């Protein structure tokens, strides 16, 4: 701990901390935003698609802001995929079972890349069925 009895030491200490604290916060926020897509996706597994659709209708959702039209495509296993845009050039392709429950996902698009190699969000798919 610095000696705060000396005014010069205290000024230097606070000057250095006023530089490092904002840099640390920027770094921390940057790391948190990288995890948000994965966290968002895992949050919706085993939940009804109808709940996700309602959330996507909120004015602060990216889908709502860009005027997204509902997009789906069928799968060979009788499930279907529902596409949710989450940011520019990044969407989550939700696998939905016949009962309307989200059972898996895959992030697609260059804007989704958060890492390379196995386990990165672009390679991740969870199935709970």
mmCIF file of the C-alpha atoms, coordinates in Angstrom:
data_MODEL
# 
_entry.id   MODEL 
# 
loop_
_atom_site.group_PDB 
_atom_site.id 
_atom_site.type_symbol 
_atom_site.label_atom_id 
_atom_site.label_alt_id 
_atom_site.label_comp_id 
_atom_site.label_asym_id 
_atom_site.label_entity_id 
_atom_site.label_seq_id 
_atom_site.pdbx_PDB_ins_code 
_atom_site.Cartn_x 
_atom_site.Cartn_y 
_atom_site.Cartn_z 
_atom_site.occupancy 
_atom_site.B_iso_or_equiv 
_atom_site.pdbx_formal_charge 
_atom_site.auth_seq_id 
_atom_site.auth_comp_id 
_atom_site.auth_asym_id 
_atom_site.auth_atom_id 
_atom_site.pdbx_PDB_model_num 
ATOM 1   C CA . UNK A 1 1   ? 0.000   0.000   0.000   1.00 0.00 ? 1   UNK A CA 1 
ATOM 2   C CA . UNK A 1 2   ? 1.396   3.426   -0.896  1.00 0.00 ? 2   UNK A CA 1 
ATOM 3   C CA . UNK A 1 3   ? 2.383   5.930   1.742   1.00 0.00 ? 3   UNK A CA 1 
ATOM 4   C CA . UNK A 1 4   ? -0.427  8.495   1.607   1.00 0.00 ? 4   UNK A CA 1 
ATOM 5   C CA . UNK A 1 5   ? 1.301   10.772  4.091   1.00 0.00 ? 5   UNK A CA 1 
ATOM 6   C CA . UNK A 1 6   ? 3.287   12.122  1.156   1.00 0.00 ? 6   UNK A CA 1 
ATOM 7   C CA . UNK A 1 7   ? 1.075   14.264  -1.138  1.00 0.00 ? 7   UNK A CA 1 
ATOM 8   C CA . UNK A 1 8   ? 3.172   13.474  -4.247  1.00 0.00 ? 8   UNK A CA 1 
ATOM 9   C CA . UNK A 1 9   ? 2.723   9.738   -3.672  1.00 0.00 ? 9   UNK A CA 1 
ATOM 10  C CA . UNK A 1 10  ? -1.023  10.144  -3.292  1.00 0.00 ? 10  UNK A CA 1 
ATOM 11  C CA . UNK A 1 11  ? -1.326  12.171  -6.514  1.00 0.00 ? 11  UNK A CA 1 
ATOM 12  C CA . UNK A 1 12  ? 0.748   9.597   -8.445  1.00 0.00 ? 12  UNK A CA 1 
ATOM 13  C CA . UNK A 1 13  ? -1.315  6.746   -6.991  1.00 0.00 ? 13  UNK A CA 1 
ATOM 14  C CA . UNK A 1 14  ? -4.638  8.302   -7.959  1.00 0.00 ? 14  UNK A CA 1 
ATOM 15  C CA . UNK A 1 15  ? -3.341  9.383   -11.387 1.00 0.00 ? 15  UNK A CA 1 
ATOM 16  C CA . UNK A 1 16  ? -2.295  5.845   -12.253 1.00 0.00 ? 16  UNK A CA 1 
ATOM 17  C CA . UNK A 1 17  ? -5.567  4.384   -10.976 1.00 0.00 ? 17  UNK A CA 1 
ATOM 18  C CA . UNK A 1 18  ? -7.672  6.846   -12.935 1.00 0.00 ? 18  UNK A CA 1 
ATOM 19  C CA . UNK A 1 19  ? -6.011  5.525   -16.082 1.00 0.00 ? 19  UNK A CA 1 
ATOM 20  C CA . UNK A 1 20  ? -6.122  1.809   -15.254 1.00 0.00 ? 20  UNK A CA 1 
ATOM 21  C CA . UNK A 1 21  ? -9.642  1.637   -13.862 1.00 0.00 ? 21  UNK A CA 1 
ATOM 22  C CA . UNK A 1 22  ? -11.378 2.746   -17.100 1.00 0.00 ? 22  UNK A CA 1 
ATOM 23  C CA . UNK A 1 23  ? -9.132  0.434   -19.151 1.00 0.00 ? 23  UNK A CA 1 
ATOM 24  C CA . UNK A 1 24  ? -9.967  -2.457  -16.855 1.00 0.00 ? 24  UNK A CA 1 
ATOM 25  C CA . UNK A 1 25  ? -13.697 -1.727  -17.135 1.00 0.00 ? 25  UNK A CA 1 
ATOM 26  C CA . UNK A 1 26  ? -13.509 -1.584  -20.938 1.00 0.00 ? 26  UNK A CA 1 
ATOM 27  C CA . UNK A 1 27  ? -11.702 -4.915  -20.995 1.00 0.00 ? 27  UNK A CA 1 
ATOM 28  C CA . UNK A 1 28  ? -14.194 -6.427  -18.575 1.00 0.00 ? 28  UNK A CA 1 
ATOM 29  C CA . UNK A 1 29  ? -17.160 -5.259  -20.647 1.00 0.00 ? 29  UNK A CA 1 
ATOM 30  C CA . UNK A 1 30  ? -15.556 -6.597  -23.813 1.00 0.00 ? 30  UNK A CA 1 
ATOM 31  C CA . UNK A 1 31  ? -15.163 -10.034 -22.265 1.00 0.00 ? 31  UNK A CA 1 
ATOM 32  C CA . UNK A 1 32  ? -18.700 -10.019 -20.929 1.00 0.00 ? 32  UNK A CA 1 
ATOM 33  C CA . UNK A 1 33  ? -20.144 -9.185  -24.332 1.00 0.00 ? 33  UNK A CA 1 
ATOM 34  C CA . UNK A 1 34  ? -18.332 -12.166 -25.854 1.00 0.00 ? 34  UNK A CA 1 
ATOM 35  C CA . UNK A 1 35  ? -20.124 -14.482 -23.476 1.00 0.00 ? 35  UNK A CA 1 
ATOM 36  C CA . UNK A 1 36  ? -23.537 -12.945 -23.970 1.00 0.00 ? 36  UNK A CA 1 
ATOM 37  C CA . UNK A 1 37  ? -24.455 -14.848 -27.143 1.00 0.00 ? 37  UNK A CA 1 
ATOM 38  C CA . UNK A 1 38  ? -23.694 -18.189 -25.549 1.00 0.00 ? 38  UNK A CA 1 
ATOM 39  C CA . UNK A 1 39  ? -25.483 -17.197 -22.339 1.00 0.00 ? 39  UNK A CA 1 
ATOM 40  C CA . UNK A 1 40  ? -28.484 -15.978 -24.336 1.00 0.00 ? 40  UNK A CA 1 
ATOM 41  C CA . UNK A 1 41  ? -28.636 -19.239 -26.273 1.00 0.00 ? 41  UNK A CA 1 
ATOM 42  C CA . UNK A 1 42  ? -28.345 -21.511 -23.261 1.00 0.00 ? 42  UNK A CA 1 
ATOM 43  C CA . UNK A 1 43  ? -31.042 -19.531 -21.482 1.00 0.00 ? 43  UNK A CA 1 
ATOM 44  C CA . UNK A 1 44  ? -33.636 -20.636 -24.055 1.00 0.00 ? 44  UNK A CA 1 
ATOM 45  C CA . UNK A 1 45  ? -32.935 -24.383 -24.164 1.00 0.00 ? 45  UNK A CA 1 
ATOM 46  C CA . UNK A 1 46  ? -35.974 -26.420 -22.983 1.00 0.00 ? 46  UNK A CA 1 
ATOM 47  C CA . UNK A 1 47  ? -38.260 -23.373 -23.136 1.00 0.00 ? 47  UNK A CA 1 
ATOM 48  C CA . UNK A 1 48  ? -41.240 -22.844 -25.438 1.00 0.00 ? 48  UNK A CA 1 
ATOM 49  C CA . UNK A 1 49  ? -40.561 -21.089 -28.730 1.00 0.00 ? 49  UNK A CA 1 
ATOM 50  C CA . UNK A 1 50  ? -43.631 -18.944 -28.071 1.00 0.00 ? 50  UNK A CA 1 
ATOM 51  C CA . UNK A 1 51  ? -41.779 -17.240 -25.190 1.00 0.00 ? 51  UNK A CA 1 
ATOM 52  C CA . UNK A 1 52  ? -38.795 -16.439 -27.423 1.00 0.00 ? 52  UNK A CA 1 
ATOM 53  C CA . UNK A 1 53  ? -41.122 -15.016 -30.082 1.00 0.00 ? 53  UNK A CA 1 
ATOM 54  C CA . UNK A 1 54  ? -42.714 -12.730 -27.505 1.00 0.00 ? 54  UNK A CA 1 
ATOM 55  C CA . UNK A 1 55  ? -39.309 -11.497 -26.361 1.00 0.00 ? 55  UNK A CA 1 
ATOM 56  C CA . UNK A 1 56  ? -38.278 -10.860 -29.969 1.00 0.00 ? 56  UNK A CA 1 
ATOM 57  C CA . UNK A 1 57  ? -41.322 -8.584  -30.371 1.00 0.00 ? 57  UNK A CA 1 
ATOM 58  C CA . UNK A 1 58  ? -40.086 -6.208  -27.680 1.00 0.00 ? 58  UNK A CA 1 
ATOM 59  C CA . UNK A 1 59  ? -38.928 -2.845  -29.088 1.00 0.00 ? 59  UNK A CA 1 
ATOM 60  C CA . UNK A 1 60  ? -35.404 -3.251  -27.686 1.00 0.00 ? 60  UNK A CA 1 
ATOM 61  C CA . UNK A 1 61  ? -34.721 -6.586  -29.425 1.00 0.00 ? 61  UNK A CA 1 
ATOM 62  C CA . UNK A 1 62  ? -32.456 -6.589  -32.461 1.00 0.00 ? 62  UNK A CA 1 
ATOM 63  C CA . UNK A 1 63  ? -35.064 -8.515  -34.472 1.00 0.00 ? 63  UNK A CA 1 
ATOM 64  C CA . UNK A 1 64  ? -37.661 -5.841  -33.766 1.00 0.00 ? 64  UNK A CA 1 
ATOM 65  C CA . UNK A 1 65  ? -35.273 -2.998  -34.564 1.00 0.00 ? 65  UNK A CA 1 
ATOM 66  C CA . UNK A 1 66  ? -34.476 -4.376  -38.014 1.00 0.00 ? 66  UNK A CA 1 
ATOM 67  C CA . UNK A 1 67  ? -38.070 -5.384  -38.810 1.00 0.00 ? 67  UNK A CA 1 
ATOM 68  C CA . UNK A 1 68  ? -37.279 -9.103  -38.988 1.00 0.00 ? 68  UNK A CA 1 
ATOM 69  C CA . UNK A 1 69  ? -39.829 -11.375 -40.626 1.00 0.00 ? 69  UNK A CA 1 
ATOM 70  C CA . UNK A 1 70  ? -40.267 -14.807 -39.053 1.00 0.00 ? 70  UNK A CA 1 
ATOM 71  C CA . UNK A 1 71  ? -38.080 -17.382 -40.809 1.00 0.00 ? 71  UNK A CA 1 
ATOM 72  C CA . UNK A 1 72  ? -38.134 -21.155 -40.373 1.00 0.00 ? 72  UNK A CA 1 
ATOM 73  C CA . UNK A 1 73  ? -37.042 -24.267 -42.233 1.00 0.00 ? 73  UNK A CA 1 
ATOM 74  C CA . UNK A 1 74  ? -37.866 -27.965 -41.709 1.00 0.00 ? 74  UNK A CA 1 
ATOM 75  C CA . UNK A 1 75  ? -35.467 -30.688 -40.596 1.00 0.00 ? 75  UNK A CA 1 
ATOM 76  C CA . UNK A 1 76  ? -35.524 -34.341 -41.650 1.00 0.00 ? 76  UNK A CA 1 
ATOM 77  C CA . UNK A 1 77  ? -36.295 -35.467 -38.060 1.00 0.00 ? 77  UNK A CA 1 
ATOM 78  C CA . UNK A 1 78  ? -39.674 -33.620 -38.140 1.00 0.00 ? 78  UNK A CA 1 
ATOM 79  C CA . UNK A 1 79  ? -38.301 -30.779 -36.019 1.00 0.00 ? 79  UNK A CA 1 
ATOM 80  C CA . UNK A 1 80  ? -37.821 -27.325 -37.499 1.00 0.00 ? 80  UNK A CA 1 
ATOM 81  C CA . UNK A 1 81  ? -35.400 -24.447 -37.192 1.00 0.00 ? 81  UNK A CA 1 
ATOM 82  C CA . UNK A 1 82  ? -36.491 -20.967 -36.153 1.00 0.00 ? 82  UNK A CA 1 
ATOM 83  C CA . UNK A 1 83  ? -34.027 -18.184 -36.962 1.00 0.00 ? 83  UNK A CA 1 
ATOM 84  C CA . UNK A 1 84  ? -33.420 -15.291 -34.574 1.00 0.00 ? 84  UNK A CA 1 
ATOM 85  C CA . UNK A 1 85  ? -31.133 -12.454 -35.654 1.00 0.00 ? 85  UNK A CA 1 
ATOM 86  C CA . UNK A 1 86  ? -29.130 -11.247 -32.656 1.00 0.00 ? 86  UNK A CA 1 
ATOM 87  C CA . UNK A 1 87  ? -26.779 -8.691  -34.250 1.00 0.00 ? 87  UNK A CA 1 
ATOM 88  C CA . UNK A 1 88  ? -25.383 -7.736  -37.645 1.00 0.00 ? 88  UNK A CA 1 
ATOM 89  C CA . UNK A 1 89  ? -24.321 -10.867 -39.551 1.00 0.00 ? 89  UNK A CA 1 
ATOM 90  C CA . UNK A 1 90  ? -25.156 -13.152 -36.630 1.00 0.00 ? 90  UNK A CA 1 
ATOM 91  C CA . UNK A 1 91  ? -28.234 -15.245 -36.010 1.00 0.00 ? 91  UNK A CA 1 
ATOM 92  C CA . UNK A 1 92  ? -29.176 -18.142 -33.774 1.00 0.00 ? 92  UNK A CA 1 
ATOM 93  C CA . UNK A 1 93  ? -30.781 -21.101 -35.501 1.00 0.00 ? 93  UNK A CA 1 
ATOM 94  C CA . UNK A 1 94  ? -33.021 -22.689 -32.878 1.00 0.00 ? 94  UNK A CA 1 
ATOM 95  C CA . UNK A 1 95  ? -34.005 -26.329 -33.278 1.00 0.00 ? 95  UNK A CA 1 
ATOM 96  C CA . UNK A 1 96  ? -37.594 -26.717 -32.126 1.00 0.00 ? 96  UNK A CA 1 
ATOM 97  C CA . UNK A 1 97  ? -39.343 -30.048 -31.554 1.00 0.00 ? 97  UNK A CA 1 
ATOM 98  C CA . UNK A 1 98  ? -42.913 -30.910 -32.569 1.00 0.00 ? 98  UNK A CA 1 
ATOM 99  C CA . UNK A 1 99  ? -44.161 -29.751 -29.164 1.00 0.00 ? 99  UNK A CA 1 
ATOM 100 C CA . UNK A 1 100 ? -42.796 -26.235 -29.736 1.00 0.00 ? 100 UNK A CA 1 
ATOM 101 C CA . UNK A 1 101 ? -39.908 -26.596 -27.276 1.00 0.00 ? 101 UNK A CA 1 
ATOM 102 C CA . UNK A 1 102 ? -36.422 -25.320 -28.131 1.00 0.00 ? 102 UNK A CA 1 
ATOM 103 C CA . UNK A 1 103 ? -34.034 -28.278 -27.956 1.00 0.00 ? 103 UNK A CA 1 
ATOM 104 C CA . UNK A 1 104 ? -30.864 -27.007 -29.625 1.00 0.00 ? 104 UNK A CA 1 
ATOM 105 C CA . UNK A 1 105 ? -29.162 -24.101 -31.331 1.00 0.00 ? 105 UNK A CA 1 
ATOM 106 C CA . UNK A 1 106 ? -26.323 -23.077 -33.573 1.00 0.00 ? 106 UNK A CA 1 
ATOM 107 C CA . UNK A 1 107 ? -24.973 -19.567 -34.068 1.00 0.00 ? 107 UNK A CA 1 
ATOM 108 C CA . UNK A 1 108 ? -24.379 -18.697 -37.718 1.00 0.00 ? 108 UNK A CA 1 
ATOM 109 C CA . UNK A 1 109 ? -22.701 -15.737 -39.382 1.00 0.00 ? 109 UNK A CA 1 
ATOM 110 C CA . UNK A 1 110 ? -19.348 -13.990 -39.335 1.00 0.00 ? 110 UNK A CA 1 
ATOM 111 C CA . UNK A 1 111 ? -20.576 -11.631 -36.616 1.00 0.00 ? 111 UNK A CA 1 
ATOM 112 C CA . UNK A 1 112 ? -20.975 -14.578 -34.219 1.00 0.00 ? 112 UNK A CA 1 
ATOM 113 C CA . UNK A 1 113 ? -17.358 -15.712 -34.137 1.00 0.00 ? 113 UNK A CA 1 
ATOM 114 C CA . UNK A 1 114 ? -15.982 -15.529 -30.636 1.00 0.00 ? 114 UNK A CA 1 
ATOM 115 C CA . UNK A 1 115 ? -13.139 -17.952 -30.809 1.00 0.00 ? 115 UNK A CA 1 
ATOM 116 C CA . UNK A 1 116 ? -11.554 -20.584 -32.944 1.00 0.00 ? 116 UNK A CA 1 
ATOM 117 C CA . UNK A 1 117 ? -11.593 -24.329 -32.696 1.00 0.00 ? 117 UNK A CA 1 
ATOM 118 C CA . UNK A 1 118 ? -13.869 -26.835 -30.966 1.00 0.00 ? 118 UNK A CA 1 
ATOM 119 C CA . UNK A 1 119 ? -16.206 -25.416 -28.371 1.00 0.00 ? 119 UNK A CA 1 
ATOM 120 C CA . UNK A 1 120 ? -16.465 -21.969 -29.931 1.00 0.00 ? 120 UNK A CA 1 
ATOM 121 C CA . UNK A 1 121 ? -20.017 -20.716 -30.201 1.00 0.00 ? 121 UNK A CA 1 
ATOM 122 C CA . UNK A 1 122 ? -20.087 -21.261 -33.966 1.00 0.00 ? 122 UNK A CA 1 
ATOM 123 C CA . UNK A 1 123 ? -19.478 -24.991 -33.432 1.00 0.00 ? 123 UNK A CA 1 
ATOM 124 C CA . UNK A 1 124 ? -21.756 -25.411 -30.452 1.00 0.00 ? 124 UNK A CA 1 
ATOM 125 C CA . UNK A 1 125 ? -25.047 -27.245 -30.629 1.00 0.00 ? 125 UNK A CA 1 
ATOM 126 C CA . UNK A 1 126 ? -26.991 -28.500 -27.624 1.00 0.00 ? 126 UNK A CA 1 
ATOM 127 C CA . UNK A 1 127 ? -29.804 -30.977 -27.872 1.00 0.00 ? 127 UNK A CA 1 
ATOM 128 C CA . UNK A 1 128 ? -31.884 -31.765 -24.831 1.00 0.00 ? 128 UNK A CA 1 
ATOM 129 C CA . UNK A 1 129 ? -34.155 -34.372 -26.357 1.00 0.00 ? 129 UNK A CA 1 
# 
